[in-house]
Amino acid sequence: MPRRREVPKRIILADPKFGSVDLTKFINVLMLDGKKAVAERIAYGALNNISTKTGKDPIEVFNLAVSNAKPMVEVK
């Protein structure tokens, strides 16, 4: 916590392919040792497999999976 000034909040840019901020956050968490291209290749490959196997929009399936995985109630 700085004493001198307020630290500005970093703005996360949306994903260039799908335009989803949640997917960008997921790719950043998936990334190891700064290798973002590898993490993007893994995530986009998984989304491509979802679209070919189910025929649904991959972003909708991704958002549904994330909402099912996160907790319903916040514990402090």
Backbone bond lengths (Angstrom), bond angles and torsions (degrees), N, CA, C in turn:
res aa  C-N    CA-C-N  psi(-1)  N-CA   C-N-CA  omega(-1)  CA-C   N-CA-C  phi
1 M - - - 1.439 - - 1.521 108.48 -
2 P 1.334 118.19 112.19 1.453 120.41 -176.01 1.530 111.77 -73.74
3 R 1.318 115.10 151.20 1.456 120.27 -179.34 1.521 112.52 -92.95
4 R 1.312 117.00 -26.80 1.456 119.38 -171.06 1.524 114.40 -86.58
5 R 1.324 117.68 -47.54 1.462 118.40 -174.15 1.524 109.69 -145.23
6 E 1.304 115.05 166.43 1.457 121.40 177.61 1.526 109.12 -79.59
7 V 1.311 116.51 132.55 1.455 121.01 179.99 1.526 108.14 -80.51
8 P 1.338 118.14 127.90 1.475 118.96 -178.51 1.525 111.41 -70.17
9 K 1.316 115.62 145.35 1.456 122.23 179.43 1.528 108.41 -75.83
10 R 1.330 116.18 132.27 1.460 119.98 179.20 1.522 110.03 -78.38
11 I 1.310 115.76 135.02 1.450 121.40 179.14 1.529 108.10 -91.86
12 I 1.324 116.38 125.24 1.464 120.99 178.30 1.519 108.19 -88.82
13 L 1.320 116.49 123.61 1.457 120.90 -179.86 1.520 109.93 -75.58
14 A 1.322 115.42 148.48 1.453 120.67 179.59 1.523 110.31 -70.62
15 D 1.313 115.24 158.53 1.455 122.51 -179.98 1.535 109.86 -62.90
16 P 1.340 118.87 134.26 1.463 119.50 -176.52 1.526 113.73 -69.65
17 K 1.309 118.18 -27.15 1.465 120.36 -176.23 1.527 112.15 -86.40
18 F 1.342 117.18 -44.82 1.461 121.05 -175.45 1.525 113.28 -110.36
19 G 1.317 118.56 -15.45 1.459 121.61 179.47 1.518 113.32 74.07
20 S 1.317 117.96 32.13 1.461 122.28 -177.37 1.527 109.89 -114.30
21 V 1.320 115.98 127.07 1.463 121.04 177.92 1.533 109.87 -73.62
22 D 1.331 116.67 -35.14 1.467 120.00 179.41 1.526 111.06 -64.09
23 L 1.319 117.42 -38.01 1.459 120.72 177.98 1.524 110.68 -67.16
24 T 1.321 117.65 -36.42 1.463 121.01 176.71 1.522 110.60 -63.72
25 K 1.333 117.34 -43.53 1.464 120.97 177.72 1.523 110.80 -62.80
26 F 1.346 117.02 -39.68 1.457 120.77 179.05 1.522 111.05 -65.36
27 I 1.327 117.16 -41.22 1.466 120.68 178.43 1.523 110.08 -64.69
28 N 1.328 117.89 -39.14 1.465 120.58 178.69 1.525 111.80 -65.54
29 V 1.336 117.75 -34.28 1.454 120.61 177.33 1.529 110.38 -73.60
30 L 1.324 116.07 -34.78 1.461 121.77 -179.65 1.527 112.32 -70.91
31 M 1.328 116.46 -24.14 1.460 122.19 -174.91 1.530 112.01 -67.94
32 L 1.327 116.54 136.22 1.455 122.97 175.06 1.522 109.62 -120.09
33 D 1.318 116.91 135.51 1.467 123.89 175.78 1.522 113.14 56.03
34 G 1.319 118.86 30.86 1.451 122.12 176.42 1.510 115.03 76.07
35 K 1.313 118.33 13.29 1.463 121.58 -178.33 1.532 108.92 -92.10
36 K 1.330 114.75 80.48 1.454 120.33 -175.60 1.521 111.99 -73.74
37 A 1.320 117.66 -33.68 1.464 120.30 179.90 1.530 111.11 -63.10
38 V 1.317 116.90 -37.81 1.466 120.75 178.29 1.528 109.77 -67.54
39 A 1.326 117.24 -42.23 1.461 121.16 179.44 1.530 110.76 -65.20
40 E 1.336 117.03 -39.84 1.463 120.20 177.19 1.523 111.03 -64.76
41 R 1.331 117.17 -39.77 1.462 120.83 179.45 1.524 110.17 -63.25
42 I 1.330 117.58 -40.74 1.465 121.31 178.42 1.525 110.77 -65.26
43 A 1.331 117.21 -47.20 1.463 121.29 -177.07 1.527 111.27 -67.47
44 Y 1.320 117.64 -44.67 1.459 120.21 179.94 1.527 111.40 -67.54
45 G 1.330 117.29 -34.75 1.465 119.95 175.63 1.515 111.58 -64.09
46 A 1.338 116.40 -41.12 1.460 120.18 177.97 1.528 110.86 -65.37
47 L 1.326 117.43 -41.44 1.462 120.31 178.38 1.524 111.05 -66.70
48 N 1.335 117.04 -34.66 1.460 120.79 176.72 1.527 110.51 -65.62
49 N 1.337 116.79 -41.28 1.466 120.38 176.76 1.524 111.66 -63.59
50 I 1.324 116.80 -38.11 1.466 120.71 178.13 1.514 110.40 -62.75
51 S 1.334 116.99 -44.64 1.461 119.83 -177.17 1.525 111.69 -68.65
52 T 1.344 118.25 -34.52 1.460 119.40 -179.77 1.523 111.89 -76.45
53 K 1.332 118.16 -36.76 1.464 120.34 -176.81 1.524 112.98 -80.08
54 T 1.329 117.86 -38.51 1.458 119.68 -175.65 1.517 112.67 -99.68
55 G 1.318 117.43 -28.01 1.463 120.22 -177.09 1.516 113.40 79.20
56 K 1.332 116.96 6.93 1.467 120.99 179.21 1.521 109.82 -98.38
57 D 1.331 114.94 171.63 1.461 120.57 176.69 1.527 108.39 -68.77
58 P 1.345 118.87 124.08 1.460 119.73 -175.35 1.522 114.22 -66.00
59 I 1.330 117.35 -30.06 1.475 119.70 179.44 1.523 110.60 -69.03
60 E 1.334 117.73 -37.75 1.462 120.20 177.62 1.521 110.79 -64.90
61 V 1.331 117.19 -40.99 1.462 121.07 178.49 1.521 109.93 -66.37
62 F 1.344 117.65 -40.01 1.462 121.82 178.14 1.526 110.82 -63.18
63 N 1.328 117.35 -46.26 1.472 120.54 179.61 1.523 111.24 -64.11
64 L 1.342 117.68 -36.76 1.454 120.86 177.14 1.522 110.88 -65.75
65 A 1.335 117.02 -40.93 1.461 120.88 178.97 1.524 111.25 -65.52
66 V 1.316 117.20 -40.01 1.467 120.55 179.01 1.523 110.47 -67.34
67 S 1.338 117.10 -41.14 1.466 119.19 179.55 1.539 111.39 -67.99
68 N 1.333 117.56 -30.46 1.465 119.66 176.33 1.518 111.78 -73.53
69 A 1.333 117.76 -28.69 1.460 120.91 -176.51 1.521 113.13 -84.57
70 K 1.313 118.53 -27.62 1.453 119.57 -176.52 1.532 111.25 -82.01
71 P 1.329 117.18 153.48 1.468 120.27 -177.20 1.520 111.89 -70.93
72 M 1.334 115.26 153.09 1.455 120.98 -179.11 1.523 112.13 -81.37
73 V 1.343 116.52 -33.23 1.456 121.51 -176.02 1.525 108.68 -120.95
74 E 1.322 116.03 134.66 1.453 120.78 177.80 1.528 109.97 -83.39
75 V 1.309 115.72 133.12 1.458 120.88 179.46 1.521 108.28 -109.87
76 K 1.321 115.78 129.12 1.460 119.76 -179.27 1.505 109.28 -114.48
